Amino acid sequence: MSKDLFNEFEEVSAKQWKQKIQVDLKGADYNETLVWKSLDGIDVKPFYHPDETPAPARLKAPPSWNIVEQIYVSSAERANKKAREALLKGAEGLWFIIPSEEVDLKILFSEIDHEQYPIYLKTGFLSGDFVKKLNEAAGSNSKIYLHLDIIGNLARTGNWYEDLKKDHEALDAALENSVNLASVISIDTGLYQNAGATIPQQLAYAMAHVNEYFNHIKDSKLSEEKKKNIRFQFIAATGPNYFFEIAKLRALRLLFATLSGEYGLSQECHILAQPSKRNKTLYDFNVNLLRTTTECMSAVLGGANSICNMAYDAIYHKNNKFGSRIARNQLLILKHESYFEKVANPAEGSYYIETLTHQMAEKGLDIFREIEKGGGFLIQLKEGIIQRKIAQSAQKEQDLFDAGDIVLIGSNKFPNPADRMKEELELYPFLKQKPRKTLLPPILEKRLTEKMEQERLENEE
């Protein structure tokens, strides 16, 4: 085929396309008829053209992505056994949830090559001694990522582990004693998504959140060499808006590189993604398989380093082999049968996604600036401003769901009245609110279908 085949066709500009569309609309208003506004405040156009597309965001996306399995460590021996089995069955990384610092790390890591496989550790405590033990167990060249997030703990629980001063001192000690770890500081943006924040809000809160760490590091007594070598990681939750979620992760990298560059810190960040909890349902739970599949696809195309899928029954079942196997196999199919590992940064150059990436980054940056003008993330958390903004966005989304404008199959559309779930519950699937004294109101995660599901459970015979 001749390379000059298309030279005989004249290029059509964006203006010409709009003129043609306007003629076909026969007097109807272009913006009112064909442009729709998302919950995120983005105007979505009927077509995108290179004339109106910003320059591609040159992102340092990973060349490949890892399939990660999450394991709760109730026993180091059992968790190690589960981990080794998962690696044999296709997992390429591990995410340990560690509730106690008494866990024996040597047993937990036994026969697991943490130079080959990335290992993520999320703890329910803050301990300098644990970081030292972890650093010793890691050795050199490890791919161990500790999810230490004192600000995220404050946002989620309403309290510091100890207090502001002691928590930051523990953070400095962890940074000083973690030379063998790939990363220590983690920003959990999934909290904001699962609580109902819009995408620009998620991006803004992520940047304001990490900016608190940047300011602390800048003023800390850590050596300049140590500061430059600090690596940051993000936990992100991807929702159902396929292209928007692709753009969200790309915008996250873009904003982080811009902000960290202002402090002279590393502009690369590591992203561990997982599906959102917000749209998962108790009834007709098999539909969750479809939801998590597209959400994992968004994470891959958005440039996540690692992806940990969510089991279809995770909101009401304890961890089980069947649910874990299906979740792992979803990612294996994407990677090895759907060829989602063949191209790095495949979204680059897409007119639609590039435009969304820049729009979301700009809107997120606007909100970030407002937060900084208001004193910063910690101040606005203390004053309840962040919590109120998220609650307002969540309520708008909830109202649309209640009205049927947001559809979740099996819940507010085509429900199966024969479904019975009361006897299936191994976990409490709803928001838990225990009265307790907190320094500030915590940010609360809540699924869209909770009220509807509670009513159905009460009416089950």
C-alpha positions as CSV (number, residue, x, y, z in Angstrom):
1,M,0.0,0.0,0.0
2,S,1.3,3.4,-0.9
3,K,2.4,5.7,2.0
4,D,0.9,8.6,0.0
5,L,-2.6,7.0,-0.1
6,F,-4.2,9.6,2.1
7,N,-2.4,12.6,0.7
8,E,-5.2,13.1,-1.8
9,F,-7.7,13.7,1.0
10,E,-7.8,17.2,2.5
11,E,-7.4,17.5,6.3
12,V,-10.6,18.5,8.1
13,S,-10.2,21.1,10.9
14,A,-12.1,21.1,14.1
15,K,-14.0,24.2,13.0
16,Q,-15.1,22.4,9.8
17,W,-16.4,19.4,11.9
18,K,-18.3,21.7,14.2
19,Q,-19.9,23.5,11.2
20,K,-21.0,20.2,9.7
21,I,-22.4,19.1,13.1
22,Q,-24.3,22.3,13.5
23,V,-25.9,21.9,10.0
24,D,-27.0,18.4,10.9
25,L,-28.5,19.6,14.2
26,K,-30.9,21.7,12.2
27,G,-30.9,24.6,14.6
28,A,-30.5,22.7,17.9
29,D,-28.0,24.2,20.3
30,Y,-24.6,22.3,20.0
31,N,-23.7,22.7,23.7
32,E,-27.1,21.8,25.0
33,T,-27.6,18.8,22.7
34,L,-24.2,17.1,22.4
35,V,-22.0,18.4,25.3
36,W,-22.6,16.8,28.7
37,K,-21.2,17.8,32.1
38,S,-19.8,15.0,34.3
39,L,-20.1,14.9,38.1
40,D,-16.4,15.9,38.0
41,G,-17.2,19.2,36.3
42,I,-15.8,18.2,33.0
43,D,-17.6,19.1,29.8
44,V,-17.5,16.0,27.5
45,K,-17.6,16.9,23.8
46,P,-18.9,14.7,21.0
47,F,-15.6,14.6,19.3
48,Y,-11.9,15.5,19.9
49,H,-9.5,16.9,17.4
50,P,-5.8,17.5,17.3
51,D,-6.5,21.2,16.7
52,E,-7.9,21.5,20.3
53,T,-5.8,18.8,22.0
54,P,-3.0,19.9,24.4
55,A,0.5,18.6,23.9
56,P,0.8,15.0,25.3
57,A,1.7,14.7,28.9
58,R,5.2,13.2,28.9
59,L,4.8,10.8,31.8
60,K,7.3,8.4,33.2
61,A,4.9,5.5,33.1
62,P,6.1,2.0,34.0
63,P,7.1,-0.3,31.2
64,S,5.1,-3.1,32.8
65,W,2.7,-3.7,35.6
66,N,2.5,-6.3,38.4
67,I,-0.4,-8.6,39.5
68,V,-0.6,-8.2,43.3
69,E,-2.4,-10.3,45.9
70,Q,-3.5,-9.0,49.2
71,I,-3.0,-11.2,52.3
72,Y,-4.1,-10.5,55.9
73,V,-1.4,-11.6,58.3
74,S,-3.1,-13.2,61.3
75,S,-0.3,-15.7,61.4
76,A,3.1,-15.3,59.8
77,E,3.3,-19.0,58.9
78,R,-0.2,-19.1,57.3
79,A,0.4,-15.8,55.5
80,N,3.7,-17.0,54.1
81,K,2.1,-20.2,52.9
82,K,-0.7,-18.2,51.1
83,A,1.8,-15.9,49.6
84,R,4.0,-18.6,48.2
85,E,0.9,-20.3,46.7
86,A,-0.3,-17.1,45.2
87,L,3.1,-16.5,43.5
88,L,3.0,-20.1,42.1
89,K,-0.4,-19.4,40.7
90,G,0.5,-16.2,38.8
91,A,0.7,-13.4,41.3
92,E,3.8,-11.1,40.7
93,G,3.6,-9.1,44.0
94,L,2.2,-9.3,47.5
95,W,0.4,-6.9,49.7
96,F,0.5,-7.9,53.4
97,I,-1.9,-6.3,55.9
98,I,-0.1,-6.5,59.2
99,P,-2.2,-5.8,62.4
100,S,0.6,-6.3,65.0
101,E,4.3,-5.4,65.1
102,E,4.9,-8.7,66.8
103,V,4.8,-10.5,63.5
104,D,7.9,-12.5,62.7
105,L,9.2,-11.0,59.4
106,K,11.7,-13.8,58.8
107,I,8.9,-16.3,58.8
108,L,6.7,-14.0,56.8
109,F,9.3,-13.5,54.0
110,S,10.6,-17.1,54.1
111,E,11.4,-18.4,50.6
112,I,10.0,-15.2,49.0
113,D,12.5,-13.3,46.8
114,H,11.8,-9.7,47.7
115,E,14.3,-8.5,45.2
116,Q,12.2,-10.1,42.4
117,Y,8.7,-9.5,43.7
118,P,7.4,-6.2,45.0
119,I,6.1,-6.5,48.5
120,Y,3.7,-3.9,50.0
121,L,3.2,-3.7,53.8
122,K,0.3,-1.9,55.3
123,T,0.4,-1.8,59.1
124,G,-2.2,-0.9,61.7
125,F,0.4,0.7,64.0
126,L,3.3,3.2,64.0
127,S,6.6,1.7,65.3
128,G,10.2,2.8,64.8
129,D,11.4,-0.6,66.0
130,F,9.3,-2.4,63.4
131,V,10.8,-0.3,60.6
132,K,14.3,-1.2,61.9
133,K,13.4,-4.9,61.9
134,L,11.9,-4.6,58.4
135,N,15.0,-2.8,57.1
136,E,17.2,-5.6,58.4
137,A,15.0,-8.3,57.0
138,A,14.9,-6.6,53.6
139,G,18.6,-6.6,52.9
140,S,19.8,-4.6,49.9
141,N,18.0,-4.1,46.6
142,S,14.6,-5.1,48.0
143,K,11.3,-4.1,46.4
144,I,9.6,-3.7,49.8
145,Y,7.2,-0.8,50.0
146,L,6.1,0.2,53.5
147,H,2.7,2.1,53.5
148,L,3.4,4.6,56.2
149,D,0.9,7.4,56.1
150,I,0.4,9.3,59.4
151,I,-1.7,12.0,57.7
152,G,-3.9,9.4,56.0
153,N,-4.4,7.7,59.4
154,L,-5.5,11.0,60.8
155,A,-8.0,11.6,57.9
156,R,-9.4,8.0,58.2
157,T,-9.6,7.7,61.9
158,G,-9.8,11.3,63.1
159,N,-6.8,10.8,65.4
160,W,-3.0,10.7,65.2
161,Y,-1.4,7.4,66.3
162,E,0.1,9.4,69.3
163,D,0.1,13.1,68.5
164,L,1.3,15.4,65.8
165,K,4.8,15.8,67.1
166,K,5.4,12.2,68.0
167,D,4.0,10.9,64.8
168,H,6.3,13.2,62.7
169,E,9.3,12.2,64.8
170,A,8.4,8.5,64.1
171,L,8.2,9.4,60.4
172,D,11.7,10.9,60.5
173,A,13.0,7.9,62.3
174,A,11.5,5.6,59.7
175,L,13.0,7.6,56.8
176,E,16.4,7.5,58.5
177,N,16.3,3.8,59.2
178,S,14.9,2.5,55.9
179,V,17.8,2.5,53.6
180,N,17.0,-1.0,52.3
181,L,13.3,-0.3,51.5
182,A,12.1,0.9,48.1
183,S,9.7,3.4,49.7
184,V,8.3,4.3,53.1
185,I,5.7,7.2,52.6
186,S,2.4,6.2,51.0
187,I,-0.6,8.4,50.2
188,D,-3.9,6.6,50.3
189,T,-6.0,8.4,47.7
190,G,-8.5,5.5,47.7
191,L,-10.0,6.9,50.9
192,Y,-11.2,10.0,49.1
193,Q,-12.6,8.0,46.2
194,N,-14.4,5.5,48.4
195,A,-15.9,8.3,50.4
196,G,-17.4,9.9,47.3
197,A,-15.0,12.6,46.3
198,T,-15.0,13.7,42.6
199,I,-11.9,13.0,40.6
200,P,-10.5,16.6,40.7
201,Q,-11.1,16.5,44.5
202,Q,-9.2,13.2,44.8
203,L,-6.3,14.7,42.8
204,A,-6.3,17.9,44.8
205,Y,-6.5,16.1,48.2
206,A,-3.7,13.8,47.1
207,M,-1.5,16.7,46.3
208,A,-2.4,18.7,49.4
209,H,-1.8,15.5,51.4
210,V,1.7,14.9,49.9
211,N,2.5,18.6,50.1
212,E,2.3,18.3,53.9
213,Y,5.0,15.6,53.7
214,F,7.1,17.8,51.3
215,N,7.0,20.7,53.8
216,H,7.9,18.5,56.7
217,I,10.8,16.9,54.8
218,K,12.1,20.3,53.7
219,D,12.2,21.5,57.3
220,S,13.5,18.2,58.8
221,K,17.0,17.5,60.0
222,L,17.4,14.7,57.4
223,S,20.5,15.1,55.2
224,E,20.0,16.6,51.7
225,E,21.1,13.4,50.2
226,K,18.5,11.5,52.1
227,K,15.8,13.9,51.1
228,K,16.6,13.6,47.5
229,N,16.4,9.8,47.7
230,I,13.0,9.7,49.3
231,R,10.5,7.9,47.0
232,F,6.7,8.3,47.3
233,Q,4.0,5.9,46.5
234,F,0.2,6.3,46.1
235,I,-2.6,3.8,46.7
236,A,-5.3,4.7,44.2
237,A,-8.9,3.4,43.8
238,T,-10.3,3.3,40.3
239,G,-14.0,3.8,39.7
240,P,-16.4,2.9,36.9
241,N,-15.9,5.9,34.6
242,Y,-13.5,4.1,32.3
243,F,-11.8,6.9,30.4
244,F,-11.9,9.3,33.3
245,E,-10.2,6.9,35.6
246,I,-7.4,6.3,33.0
247,A,-6.9,10.1,32.8
248,K,-7.0,10.3,36.7
249,L,-3.9,8.2,37.2
250,R,-2.1,10.1,34.4
251,A,-3.1,13.4,35.9
252,L,-1.9,12.1,39.3
253,R,1.6,11.5,37.9
254,L,1.6,14.8,36.1
255,L,0.7,16.8,39.2
256,F,3.1,14.9,41.4
257,A,6.0,15.5,39.1
258,T,5.1,19.2,38.9
259,L,4.8,19.6,42.7
260,S,7.8,17.5,43.7
261,G,9.9,19.3,41.2
262,E,9.3,22.5,43.1
263,Y,11.0,21.0,46.2
264,G,13.8,19.4,44.3
265,L,12.7,15.9,45.1
266,S,12.3,12.9,42.9
267,Q,9.5,13.4,40.3
268,E,8.8,9.7,40.0
269,C,6.0,8.1,42.0
270,H,4.9,4.5,42.4
271,I,1.2,3.7,42.1
272,L,-0.6,0.7,43.5
273,A,-4.2,0.6,42.2
274,Q,-7.2,-1.4,43.2
275,P,-10.9,-1.2,42.3
276,S,-13.2,1.2,44.1
277,K,-15.5,-0.1,46.9
278,R,-18.1,2.6,46.3
279,N,-20.0,0.9,43.5
280,K,-19.8,-2.7,44.7
281,T,-23.0,-4.4,45.6
282,L,-24.2,-7.1,48.1
283,Y,-27.0,-8.3,45.9
284,D,-26.4,-9.7,42.4
285,F,-22.8,-9.8,43.5
286,N,-21.5,-11.5,40.3
287,V,-21.9,-8.2,38.5
288,N,-19.0,-7.0,40.7
289,L,-16.8,-9.2,38.4
290,L,-17.6,-6.9,35.5
291,R,-17.1,-3.8,37.5
292,T,-13.7,-4.8,38.8
293,T,-12.6,-5.9,35.3
294,T,-13.1,-2.5,33.7
295,E,-11.7,-0.7,36.8
296,C,-8.5,-2.8,36.6
297,M,-8.3,-2.1,32.8
298,S,-8.4,1.6,33.7
299,A,-5.6,1.1,36.1
300,V,-3.5,-0.7,33.6
301,L,-4.1,1.9,30.8
302,G,-3.6,4.8,33.3
303,G,-0.1,3.6,34.1
304,A,-0.3,1.9,37.5
305,N,2.9,0.1,38.6
306,S,0.9,-2.7,40.4
307,I,-2.7,-3.7,40.5
308,C,-4.5,-5.6,43.3
309,N,-7.9,-6.8,42.3
310,M,-10.8,-6.9,44.6
311,A,-12.7,-10.2,45.0
312,Y,-16.3,-10.1,43.8
313,D,-17.5,-11.1,47.3
314,A,-15.1,-9.1,49.3
315,I,-17.7,-6.8,50.9
316,Y,-19.4,-9.7,52.7
317,H,-17.1,-12.7,52.7
318,K,-13.8,-13.2,54.5
319,N,-10.8,-14.0,52.3
320,N,-11.4,-17.3,50.6
321,K,-9.5,-19.3,48.0
322,F,-12.2,-19.1,45.3
323,G,-12.7,-15.4,45.5
324,S,-8.9,-14.8,45.5
325,R,-8.4,-17.1,42.6
326,I,-11.1,-15.4,40.4
327,A,-9.7,-12.0,41.2
328,R,-6.2,-13.1,40.3
329,N,-7.4,-14.8,37.1
330,Q,-9.1,-11.6,36.0
331,L,-5.7,-9.9,36.0
332,L,-4.0,-12.9,34.4
333,I,-6.5,-12.8,31.5
334,L,-6.0,-9.1,31.0
335,K,-2.2,-9.5,31.0
336,H,-1.6,-12.7,29.1
337,E,-4.8,-13.2,27.0
338,S,-5.9,-9.6,26.3
339,Y,-2.3,-8.4,25.8
340,F,-2.6,-5.5,28.2
341,E,1.1,-5.9,29.0
342,K,2.3,-5.4,25.4
343,V,2.5,-1.6,25.2
344,A,3.8,0.9,27.8
345,N,1.7,4.1,28.2
346,P,-0.9,3.1,25.5
347,A,-3.1,6.1,26.3
348,E,-0.5,8.6,25.2
349,G,-1.6,10.6,22.2
350,S,-5.3,9.9,22.5
351,Y,-7.0,13.2,21.9
352,Y,-9.8,12.4,24.3
353,I,-7.6,11.1,27.2
354,E,-4.9,13.7,26.8
355,T,-7.6,16.4,27.0
356,L,-9.2,14.8,30.1
357,T,-5.8,14.4,31.7
358,H,-5.0,18.1,31.4
359,Q,-8.6,19.2,32.4
360,M,-8.5,17.1,35.5
361,A,-5.0,18.2,36.4
362,E,-6.1,21.8,36.0
363,K,-9.2,21.4,38.1
364,G,-7.3,19.5,40.7
365,L,-4.6,22.2,40.8
366,D,-7.3,24.9,41.3
367,I,-8.7,23.1,44.3
368,F,-5.2,22.4,45.6
369,R,-4.4,26.2,45.5
370,E,-7.6,26.9,47.5
371,I,-6.5,24.4,50.1
372,E,-3.1,26.0,50.4
373,K,-4.6,29.5,50.6
374,G,-6.8,28.1,53.5
375,G,-3.7,27.0,55.5
376,G,-3.0,23.6,54.0
377,F,-4.5,20.1,54.2
378,L,-4.0,19.6,57.9
379,I,-5.7,22.9,58.8
380,Q,-8.6,22.2,56.5
381,L,-9.0,18.7,57.9
382,K,-9.0,20.1,61.4
383,E,-11.7,22.7,60.4
384,G,-13.8,20.0,58.8
385,I,-13.7,21.7,55.4
386,I,-12.3,18.7,53.5
387,Q,-14.8,16.3,55.1
388,R,-17.7,18.7,54.2
389,K,-16.6,19.0,50.6
390,I,-16.4,15.3,50.2
391,A,-19.7,14.7,51.9
392,Q,-21.4,17.2,49.5
393,S,-20.0,15.4,46.4
394,A,-21.0,12.1,47.9
395,Q,-24.5,13.3,48.5
396,K,-24.9,14.5,44.9
397,E,-23.8,11.1,43.6
398,Q,-26.1,9.4,46.1
399,D,-29.1,11.5,45.0
400,L,-28.4,10.5,41.4
401,F,-28.2,6.8,42.3
402,D,-31.4,7.1,44.4
403,A,-33.2,8.7,41.4
404,G,-32.0,6.0,39.1
405,D,-29.7,8.3,37.0
406,I,-26.7,6.3,38.2
407,V,-27.5,2.6,37.5
408,L,-26.1,-0.4,39.3
409,I,-27.5,-3.5,37.8
410,G,-29.1,-5.8,40.3
411,S,-29.6,-3.0,42.8
412,N,-31.6,0.0,41.5
413,K,-32.1,-1.6,38.0
414,F,-33.3,-5.2,37.3
415,P,-33.0,-6.4,40.9
416,N,-33.6,-10.1,41.4
417,P,-36.3,-10.3,44.1
418,A,-35.4,-14.0,44.8
419,D,-31.9,-13.0,46.0
420,R,-31.3,-13.9,49.6
421,M,-28.1,-12.6,51.4
422,K,-28.9,-12.6,55.1
423,E,-27.4,-16.0,55.7
424,E,-24.3,-15.3,53.5
425,L,-22.8,-12.4,55.6
426,E,-19.5,-13.2,57.1
427,L,-18.5,-9.6,57.3
428,Y,-20.6,-6.5,58.1
429,P,-20.9,-4.8,54.7
430,F,-22.1,-1.4,55.9
431,L,-20.6,1.7,57.3
432,K,-19.6,1.2,60.9
433,Q,-20.1,4.2,63.2
434,K,-18.9,3.6,66.7
435,P,-19.2,6.6,69.1
436,R,-15.7,7.6,70.1
437,K,-13.7,10.7,70.9
438,T,-11.7,12.0,67.9
439,L,-9.5,15.0,67.3
440,L,-11.5,15.8,64.1
441,P,-14.3,14.2,62.1
442,P,-13.0,11.2,60.1
443,I,-13.5,10.8,56.4
444,L,-16.0,7.9,56.0
445,E,-16.1,5.4,53.2
446,K,-19.6,4.4,52.1
447,R,-21.0,2.4,49.2
448,L,-23.9,3.8,47.2
449,T,-26.2,0.8,47.7
450,E,-25.9,0.5,51.5
451,K,-29.3,2.0,52.5
452,M,-31.1,0.0,49.8
453,E,-29.4,-3.2,50.9
454,Q,-30.2,-2.7,54.5
455,E,-33.8,-2.4,53.7
456,R,-33.8,-5.5,51.5
457,L,-32.0,-7.5,54.3
458,E,-34.7,-6.4,56.8
459,N,-37.5,-7.5,54.5
460,E,-36.0,-11.0,53.7
461,E,-38.2,-13.8,54.8
